[in-house]
Amino acid sequence: MAITNGISIGCSDLQAAGGIRNILIRTWASGDVVTYNNTALLHEITSIVDTGGSTATWFNYEFKNELPSLTVTAAKENGSTSYECALSFMMPEMGEAKAAILQQLMDTCMMVIAVGNNGKNYVLGASQKYGNEKAEIRNQTYASMTGAEGASGAAYNDDNGWTVTMGCKQWEAPRLYTGTISLWATATTSTTSA
């Protein structure tokens, strides 16, 4: 593959806001179909549908504002470039409902969409290269919960809650999702201290 274009930065790029607006998570299911777009200058996913060919169910994980961050670290070794992706966010108030959901995330193969304040939807855990997307074979580039830390804080104004880190190793940079998301369900139903 030859280099055919440079990169220019426009005024809107310089004015774009940082940070994460929404975090959407779902479990990889056998029969999921992901449609990749590799046309000129595009590196995106245009559709993610479940086994029935309808839409995929996503769960919205709420967090404390201005704390989530997405980092992508590329490294080349023995001729292969890998991308380590990490998404960290803090869910305020430790409680049994959040602990139960974290336990579900512990051993689950997932895909994640981090919706940036710049309007971009970054997909983690779905990669075309080494994807193995067949009904009977799990995708090799799935996201998982790589860590969770609960803290009550010591002072009255300290944070109380869970800091969660989702991570994945992919063999291509995260793609942008341009499809529609039909269902944004909330991961926890409690609005109290649970």
Disulfide bonds with the S-S distance in Angstrom:
none
